[in-house]
Structures are given as C-alpha cells and as structure tokens.
Amino acid sequence: MKYFFSQINKLFSEFSRLTLVILSVGLILLVGLIRYNTGTEYALSLFFLFPIVLSTWYVGRGAGIIMSILSIIAWLIADLYLLSEFSDSRIPFINETFRLIVFLFVTYLVWGVKTALEAQKNLARTDPLTGIANRRFFFEFVEIELKKAQRFKDNVSIIYMDIDDFKIVNDNLGHQIGDNLLKVVAETITKNIRAIDIAARFGGDEFGIFLSKTNDEGARSLAEKIQKRLLDRMRHHHWTTTFSIGVVTFQNCNVRVYEMLHIADKLMYFAKRNGKNRIACQLIIEKSEEALADIEVIL
C-alpha cells in the first residue's frame, strides 16, 4: 500500500500546477454531470473531495478553496435543474451551504497535514541553528548530483571549512555569541554560492559546500571569495576567528560523497597545521586518497 501511494504521489508531482487545476475542474464538471443524470436519489457529493484534495495538496490551499466553491456551484446547478424533485425550493441552497462548510473544513485539514509533514521533513534535512542543510541531507543531495556528473563527465568540487579557534569564542564570549557566529558564517556562505550548489553544517564549527560543474580554478576562486567575505564579517563583529579551508576537485572520477569529504577534510587539516587561515587545494584526476604531494596551499 505504501508503494502504491508513493507511485501516485510521484505521478501527480510530475504534473504542472496548471495541469492539476484543469484536471480538478474537469473532475468537478464530470461529477456535476453525473449528479444531473442520476437524479437526487444518489448522494455523490463525496466524489468532489478527490479534486478538492488533489488541488489542495499539489497546488495550494487557495486552489482547494476555489475547487470547493466550484464543486458547490456545479452541484447546485444540477440540483436547480432537478428542482421539481425537491419538496421545498430552498433545500438545494441549504444543502450546498452545509456541503461548502464540509469541503472547506476538508481543505484546511488537508493543508494542515501537508504543512506539518513538510515542516517535519525540513527539520530532518536542515541544521536547526543555522537553517542550512545538515550532514544527512548533504549526503543525499550530493549522491544524486554525483550520478549526474559521472554521466555527463562534469567536474565537481567540495569545499570543507573549519572555524579556527572557535572554542575560544565560546569560552570567552559565551555560547550565545558562538551561535551567532555560526549563523553569520552560514548566511555568508549561502549568499555567495549558486542556487545549484549546496552548503551544510556538519556539526560543531565545520561546514561543507558542494559545487556542481565546477573545476579546480572555480572552486579555489570561490573559496578565496568566501574566506574574504567571512573575515570581513568577523572584523565587523570584532571576532578574532579565522578559517581553514580544504578544496578538492574531481575530474572524471567515479567517487562517492564520503570519499570526497574524507579528502577535503584532510586538506582542511593540512591548511590548519600549516598556520591556520589557509586554503589547501587539490585536483584529483585519478582517485587517490593518499596522493597529497600536489596540494597547493594559499597563504
């Protein structure tokens, strides 16, 4: 059953919003027509719930409200054509008023469930402090992007960054300042990467950035830019922290995300051991986790 619903969800998720709206309106007209042809003895109003739920879930709450109103109008028109079958001419209007209340209740209920599920999903994917991706979602996202890169022979890069002497900030200025510093770092990173890239906090004071379709020069240039912007922000807040960064680019390599992070992490620690506030870069054409002789350190 779970597989069935996942396939249905996948099917409707591929439709455009306009297509879903047209489909919902078509279903409403169909149910209204069936109502007219079958007469007043059959209670078919529950069938309107399908286009209402469909439009609410995949288009939005506003669309669900509109579909609820259209459903009532379609049903009312059919009943007005069948008015002679009612004992009182006011009955169709009274019935549709109560149906509208039920349909609107269902719309808000469905929207509430969807909103709650999306919020829960976002919590599972994001770092609660900074709002950027967490380690888990970073892995999921990058694994998908790596498959694309391997298919089209694209270069990919990872930037791995650690905040130098972050513990001193927490100890001397307090954890509240430390949290603010982490938020500033996350904000600065996200403002300086492309929409197709992803930044994540891996926990503590370590951050990662995945760059799709990016060669070694582009990755190094971005790392330098981000480091400069971060240092400017630190000076603005009178924080003395700096940033050690590892940058690794893979060219035509069949590599997994944990392997990329392992090498980028080594490069970051290499930069830290060589005086901190450095950027260590490496281009890997043939995957080799131990080949660190060609590391370039930017002072």
Secondary structure, DSSP 8 states (H G I E B T S, - for coil): -HHHHHHHHHHHHTS-HHHHHHHHHHHHHHHHHHHHHH-TTS--GGGGHHHHHHHHHHT-HHHHHHHHHHHHHHHHHHHHHTGGGSSSTTHHHHHHHHHHHHHHHHHHHHHHHHHHHHHHHHHHHB-TTT-SB-HHHHHHHHHHHHHHHHHHT--EEEEEEEEETHHHHHHHH-HHHHHHHHHHHHHHHHHTS-TTSEEEEEETTEEEEEEET--HHHHHHHHHHHHHHHHHHHHHTT---EEEEEEEEESS----HHHHHHHHHHHHHHHHHTTSS-EEEEEESS--TT--TT-EEE-
